């Protein structure tokens, strides 16, 4: 009986930590960020490109308040910010297009 209660407490604590960490990830996106439908390139020449995206990944060019849902073959530019959201698991990119 004690082992069962200990596991329940452990599971409850793990769920609380998971919920708190998910709300913290949402805070990584700046307030007022506008998600654009059409991807617009950043400044300068591309430095790489997205090879693989799994889940929800947002690309922001520098310090702008515009975000783009990452997709395969999107070019990446200097000062791009890449954020994986709650369901985002992975992004792979190639440097040196």
GIRADA-V576622 format. One line per field, one symbol per residue. burial: I if it has 9 or more other C-alpha atoms within 8 Angstrom, else O. Layout:
# GIRADA-V576622
burial->???
This chain:
# GIRADA-V576622
burial->OOOOOOOOOOOOOOOOOOOOOIOOIIOOOOOOIOOIOOOOOIOOOIIIIIIIIIIIIIIIIOOOIIIIIIOIOOIIIIOIOOIIIOOIOIIOIIOOO
